[in-house]
Amino acid sequence: MNEDVPSWKIEEVNELTKILESSPVIGVVNIEGIPARQMQQMRAKLREVAKIRSSKNTFIEKAIERAEENRENLEELEDFVEGQIALVMTDLNPFKLFNRMEKTKTKAPASGGETAPEDVKVEEGETPFKPGPIVGDLQNVGIPASIKSGKVMINKTKTVVKEGETISPQLATMLRRLEINPITVGLDLKSVYEEGIIYDREDLDIDPSEFIEDLKDSAASAFALSVGISYPTRENITTLVSKSSSDAMSLAFNADIINEETIKPILSQVSSNMMALASKLDSEALDEELGEKLGLDKEEEDEEQEDEEQEDEKQEDEEQVDEEQEEAQENEEDE
């Protein structure tokens, strides 16, 4: 640095450079709008897992330029050094750091002039106010208020300021009186550097449960693919061996290759085919043993056949008697 640069500035940049070179995980956080007292409380909450270091943006940028010689892609962190920011140093992985930072955030009242981080609604219902000028004050900022049964009421739910719009001082006053705190105050993690990778807020802002389910689905798909293409790994080797054994058994069975493993199922299949064919043949063509296997009893079959023949003879006799009676009746009529 130039000799005219104050020593304290040189020391500050040197200190920041050491921090950037030695910290496993480095974050850039937005600290704009955080009151000093709350900032101290947040530092205290994070003291065991992270250190927060504030400095001028120009010093931080200079330190990044010096430290990037030893840390791959660290220069990309400069893109997030704007506005009122601080550095966070930690051993936590970026996702855990993000979750811890989000837990520092709390709702705070608006003072006027802030940008609404989300839609601000005033809900329908009773208020704690007594009838008086407050009704006109509420109406003046667009809140539909009236007096009913001696109470100040909000007539219907209304969005009084949309996300991204500026909260006016007058509206901020009414929101405070209604105990509506529209401002989110806390450490807003903008980006994190770890092992040459820069994670921005969108990368880190994930639902842990949904992320775990996605991992499970991906793991299941990868497992199915590796088994499908027979790519052996420690996780699928048991399944692959079992599948290969089953495939080999099926191939040998269908090709009538006889060995110790296939002899029983092949004989069983042959026996089943034989029985199916035998069941379609006349029982006279079957020997006694095969008939028994099919559940046939020759004697019972003969008896059934004899009964059928006797029944047929009986029916023929009855028909002959009927014919003789009809013939006799016709002769009588002729006489």
C-alpha positions as CSV (number, residue, x, y, z in Angstrom):
1,M,0.0,0.0,0.0
2,N,1.0,3.6,-0.4
3,E,3.1,5.0,2.5
4,D,0.5,7.8,3.0
5,V,-2.2,5.3,3.9
6,P,-2.8,5.3,7.7
7,S,-1.4,2.3,9.5
8,W,-4.7,1.4,11.0
9,K,-6.2,0.9,7.5
10,I,-3.2,-1.3,6.5
11,E,-3.7,-3.3,9.7
12,E,-7.4,-3.7,9.1
13,V,-6.9,-5.0,5.5
14,N,-4.2,-7.4,6.8
15,E,-6.5,-8.7,9.5
16,L,-9.3,-9.2,7.0
17,T,-7.0,-10.9,4.6
18,K,-5.9,-13.4,7.3
19,I,-9.6,-14.1,8.2
20,L,-10.5,-14.7,4.5
21,E,-7.5,-17.0,4.0
22,S,-8.1,-19.1,7.2
23,S,-11.9,-19.4,7.6
24,P,-13.3,-22.6,6.1
25,V,-16.7,-21.0,5.4
26,I,-17.2,-17.2,4.7
27,G,-20.5,-15.5,4.4
28,V,-21.6,-12.0,3.4
29,V,-24.6,-10.7,5.4
30,N,-26.8,-7.7,5.0
31,I,-27.0,-5.8,8.3
32,E,-28.9,-2.8,7.0
33,G,-31.5,-1.4,9.3
34,I,-30.5,-3.6,12.3
35,P,-30.4,-1.4,15.5
36,A,-27.1,-1.6,17.4
37,R,-28.7,-3.3,20.4
38,Q,-30.3,-6.1,18.3
39,M,-27.0,-6.5,16.5
40,Q,-25.2,-7.1,19.8
41,Q,-27.8,-9.7,20.7
42,M,-27.4,-11.5,17.4
43,R,-23.7,-11.6,17.8
44,A,-24.1,-13.1,21.2
45,K,-26.5,-15.8,19.9
46,L,-24.0,-16.8,17.2
47,R,-20.8,-16.4,19.2
48,E,-20.4,-20.2,19.7
49,V,-20.7,-21.1,16.0
50,A,-19.8,-18.0,14.0
51,K,-17.9,-14.7,14.2
52,I,-19.3,-11.5,12.6
53,R,-16.8,-8.9,11.4
54,S,-17.9,-5.5,10.2
55,S,-15.7,-3.2,8.1
56,K,-15.7,-0.8,5.3
57,N,-16.7,-2.3,1.9
58,T,-13.5,-1.0,0.3
59,F,-11.4,-2.7,3.0
60,I,-13.3,-6.0,2.5
61,E,-12.9,-5.8,-1.3
62,K,-9.1,-5.1,-1.0
63,A,-8.8,-8.1,1.4
64,I,-10.6,-10.4,-1.0
65,E,-8.3,-9.4,-3.8
66,R,-5.3,-10.2,-1.7
67,A,-6.7,-13.5,-0.3
68,E,-8.0,-14.8,-3.7
69,E,-4.4,-15.7,-4.6
70,N,-4.7,-18.7,-2.2
71,R,-8.4,-19.4,-2.5
72,E,-10.0,-20.5,-5.7
73,N,-13.0,-18.3,-6.9
74,L,-12.9,-16.1,-3.8
75,E,-13.1,-13.1,-6.0
76,E,-16.7,-13.9,-6.9
77,L,-17.6,-12.9,-3.3
78,E,-16.9,-9.3,-4.3
79,D,-20.2,-9.3,-6.3
80,F,-22.1,-9.3,-3.0
81,V,-20.1,-6.6,-1.2
82,E,-22.5,-3.8,-1.6
83,G,-24.7,-1.8,0.8
84,Q,-24.3,-2.3,4.6
85,I,-22.7,-5.7,5.0
86,A,-20.5,-7.7,7.3
87,L,-18.5,-10.9,7.0
88,V,-19.4,-14.1,8.8
89,M,-16.7,-16.7,9.6
90,T,-17.7,-20.2,10.6
91,D,-17.0,-24.0,10.5
92,L,-20.7,-24.7,9.8
93,N,-21.6,-25.8,6.3
94,P,-23.4,-23.1,4.2
95,F,-26.9,-24.6,4.7
96,K,-26.6,-24.9,8.4
97,L,-25.2,-21.3,8.5
98,F,-28.2,-20.1,6.5
99,N,-30.7,-21.8,8.9
100,R,-29.0,-20.3,11.9
101,M,-29.0,-16.8,10.3
102,E,-32.7,-17.1,9.5
103,K,-33.4,-17.9,13.2
104,T,-32.0,-14.5,14.2
105,K,-34.8,-12.7,12.3
106,T,-37.7,-11.2,14.2
107,K,-40.6,-9.0,13.3
108,A,-40.3,-5.3,14.2
109,P,-42.6,-2.2,13.8
110,A,-42.2,0.1,10.9
111,S,-41.2,3.7,11.5
112,G,-42.0,4.9,8.0
113,G,-40.0,5.0,4.8
114,E,-39.2,1.2,4.8
115,T,-40.0,-1.1,1.9
116,A,-42.5,-3.7,2.7
117,P,-40.9,-7.2,2.6
118,E,-44.3,-8.7,2.0
119,D,-48.0,-7.8,1.7
120,V,-49.2,-6.1,4.9
121,K,-52.8,-6.9,5.8
122,V,-55.1,-5.5,8.4
123,E,-57.5,-8.3,9.5
124,E,-61.3,-7.8,9.9
125,G,-62.5,-7.7,13.5
126,E,-62.6,-5.8,16.8
127,T,-59.8,-3.4,17.8
128,P,-58.7,-2.4,21.4
129,F,-59.6,1.3,20.7
130,K,-62.4,3.3,22.2
131,P,-64.6,5.3,19.8
132,G,-63.0,8.7,18.9
133,P,-60.7,10.3,16.4
134,I,-58.8,7.0,15.9
135,V,-61.6,6.0,13.5
136,G,-60.8,8.9,11.2
137,D,-57.0,8.3,11.5
138,L,-57.5,4.6,10.4
139,Q,-59.7,5.6,7.5
140,N,-57.2,8.3,6.4
141,V,-54.5,5.6,5.8
142,G,-56.9,3.3,3.9
143,I,-58.0,1.1,6.8
144,P,-61.8,0.5,6.7
145,A,-62.8,1.3,10.2
146,S,-66.2,2.2,11.9
147,I,-67.9,2.2,15.2
148,K,-70.2,-0.8,16.0
149,S,-71.9,-1.5,19.4
150,G,-69.6,1.1,21.0
151,K,-66.4,-0.5,19.7
152,V,-64.0,0.4,16.9
153,M,-64.1,-2.3,14.3
154,I,-62.2,-3.1,11.1
155,N,-65.0,-3.8,8.6
156,K,-63.1,-6.1,6.3
157,T,-59.6,-7.6,5.8
158,K,-57.5,-5.3,3.6
159,T,-54.0,-5.3,2.2
160,V,-52.8,-1.8,3.1
161,V,-49.4,-2.0,1.4
162,K,-48.1,-4.5,-1.1
163,E,-44.7,-6.2,-1.2
164,G,-42.1,-3.8,-2.5
165,E,-44.1,-0.6,-1.7
166,T,-43.0,2.1,0.7
167,I,-44.7,2.2,4.1
168,S,-45.7,5.8,4.8
169,P,-45.0,7.4,8.3
170,Q,-48.8,7.8,8.8
171,L,-49.5,4.1,8.0
172,A,-46.6,3.1,10.1
173,T,-48.1,4.9,13.1
174,M,-51.4,3.1,12.7
175,L,-49.8,-0.3,12.2
176,R,-47.8,0.2,15.5
177,R,-51.1,1.1,17.3
178,L,-52.7,-2.0,15.9
179,E,-49.5,-4.0,17.0
180,I,-48.8,-5.1,13.4
181,N,-45.0,-5.5,12.9
182,P,-44.4,-5.7,9.1
183,I,-40.6,-5.3,9.1
184,T,-38.3,-8.3,9.3
185,V,-35.1,-7.5,11.2
186,G,-32.2,-9.9,11.2
187,L,-29.0,-11.0,9.6
188,D,-29.8,-11.6,5.9
189,L,-27.2,-14.0,4.4
190,K,-26.5,-12.9,0.8
191,S,-23.9,-15.5,-0.2
192,V,-21.5,-18.1,1.3
193,Y,-18.0,-19.2,0.1
194,E,-16.8,-22.8,0.7
195,E,-14.1,-24.8,-1.0
196,G,-14.1,-22.7,-4.2
197,I,-17.9,-22.6,-4.5
198,I,-20.1,-19.6,-4.1
199,Y,-23.7,-20.2,-2.8
200,D,-26.2,-17.4,-3.2
201,R,-29.4,-17.0,-1.2
202,E,-31.5,-19.0,-3.7
203,D,-29.1,-22.0,-3.4
204,L,-29.4,-22.0,0.4
205,D,-33.1,-21.2,0.9
206,I,-34.4,-24.7,0.7
207,D,-36.9,-26.8,2.7
208,P,-34.9,-29.4,4.5
209,S,-37.7,-32.0,4.5
210,E,-38.3,-31.5,0.8
211,F,-34.5,-31.6,0.1
212,I,-34.3,-35.0,2.0
213,E,-37.2,-36.4,0.0
214,D,-35.5,-35.3,-3.2
215,L,-32.3,-37.0,-2.1
216,K,-34.2,-40.2,-1.4
217,D,-35.8,-40.2,-4.8
218,S,-32.5,-39.5,-6.5
219,A,-30.8,-42.3,-4.6
220,A,-33.6,-44.7,-5.5
221,S,-33.4,-43.7,-9.2
222,A,-29.6,-44.1,-9.2
223,F,-29.9,-47.5,-7.6
224,A,-32.5,-48.7,-10.1
225,L,-30.3,-47.4,-13.0
226,S,-27.2,-49.1,-11.7
227,V,-29.0,-52.4,-11.3
228,G,-30.6,-52.0,-14.7
229,I,-27.2,-51.6,-16.5
230,S,-25.5,-54.1,-14.2
231,Y,-23.0,-51.5,-12.9
232,P,-21.6,-53.0,-9.6
233,T,-21.3,-50.8,-6.5
234,R,-21.0,-51.5,-2.8
235,E,-24.7,-50.6,-2.4
236,N,-26.1,-52.8,-5.2
237,I,-23.7,-55.8,-5.4
238,T,-26.0,-58.1,-3.3
239,T,-29.0,-57.2,-5.5
240,L,-26.9,-57.7,-8.7
241,V,-25.7,-61.2,-7.6
242,S,-29.2,-62.2,-6.7
243,K,-30.6,-60.9,-10.0
244,S,-27.8,-62.6,-12.0
245,S,-28.5,-65.9,-10.2
246,S,-32.2,-65.6,-10.9
247,D,-31.6,-64.7,-14.6
248,A,-29.2,-67.7,-15.0
249,M,-31.7,-70.0,-13.4
250,S,-34.4,-68.8,-15.7
251,L,-32.3,-69.2,-18.8
252,A,-31.2,-72.7,-17.9
253,F,-34.8,-73.7,-17.1
254,N,-36.2,-72.4,-20.4
255,A,-33.3,-74.0,-22.3
256,D,-33.8,-77.4,-20.6
257,I,-30.2,-77.3,-19.3
258,I,-30.1,-79.9,-16.5
259,N,-28.0,-79.3,-13.4
260,E,-28.4,-79.6,-9.7
261,E,-30.4,-76.4,-9.5
262,T,-32.7,-76.9,-12.5
263,I,-33.4,-80.7,-12.3
264,K,-36.3,-80.3,-9.8
265,P,-38.2,-77.5,-11.5
266,I,-37.7,-79.1,-14.9
267,L,-39.1,-82.4,-13.8
268,S,-41.9,-80.6,-12.1
269,Q,-42.7,-78.8,-15.3
270,V,-42.6,-82.0,-17.3
271,S,-44.9,-83.7,-14.8
272,S,-47.3,-80.8,-15.0
273,N,-47.3,-80.9,-18.8
274,M,-47.9,-84.7,-18.8
275,M,-50.8,-84.4,-16.4
276,A,-52.4,-81.6,-18.5
277,L,-52.1,-83.8,-21.6
278,A,-53.5,-86.9,-19.8
279,S,-56.5,-85.0,-18.6
280,K,-57.6,-84.4,-22.2
281,L,-57.4,-88.1,-23.2
282,D,-60.0,-90.8,-22.8
283,S,-59.7,-92.6,-19.5
284,E,-59.4,-95.9,-21.4
285,A,-56.1,-94.8,-22.8
286,L,-54.7,-94.2,-19.3
287,D,-53.0,-96.8,-17.1
288,E,-54.3,-97.3,-13.5
289,E,-51.5,-95.3,-11.9
290,L,-52.0,-92.3,-14.1
291,G,-55.7,-92.5,-13.6
292,E,-55.2,-92.4,-9.9
293,K,-53.0,-89.3,-10.2
294,L,-55.8,-87.7,-12.2
295,G,-58.3,-88.7,-9.5
296,L,-60.1,-91.2,-11.7
297,D,-61.6,-94.5,-10.3
298,K,-62.1,-97.1,-13.1
299,E,-64.7,-99.1,-11.2
300,E,-66.7,-96.0,-10.4
301,E,-66.5,-95.0,-14.0
302,D,-67.7,-98.4,-15.2
303,E,-70.6,-98.2,-12.7
304,E,-71.6,-94.8,-13.9
305,Q,-71.4,-96.0,-17.5
306,E,-73.6,-99.0,-16.7
307,D,-76.1,-96.8,-14.9
308,E,-76.3,-94.5,-18.0
309,E,-76.9,-97.5,-20.2
310,Q,-79.7,-98.8,-18.0
311,E,-81.3,-95.4,-17.9
312,D,-81.2,-95.2,-21.7
313,E,-82.9,-98.7,-21.9
314,K,-85.6,-97.7,-19.5
315,Q,-86.3,-94.6,-21.4
316,E,-86.5,-96.6,-24.7
317,D,-89.0,-99.1,-23.0
318,E,-91.2,-96.2,-21.8
319,E,-91.2,-94.7,-25.3
320,Q,-92.2,-98.1,-26.8
321,V,-95.1,-98.5,-24.3
322,D,-96.3,-95.0,-25.1
323,E,-96.3,-95.8,-28.8
324,E,-98.3,-99.0,-28.3
325,Q,-100.9,-97.2,-26.2
326,E,-101.3,-94.5,-28.9
327,E,-101.7,-97.2,-31.6
328,A,-104.3,-99.1,-29.6
329,Q,-106.2,-95.9,-29.0
330,E,-106.3,-95.1,-32.7
331,N,-107.6,-98.6,-33.5
332,E,-110.5,-98.2,-31.1
333,E,-111.4,-94.9,-32.6
334,D,-111.5,-96.4,-36.1
335,E,-113.8,-99.2,-35.0
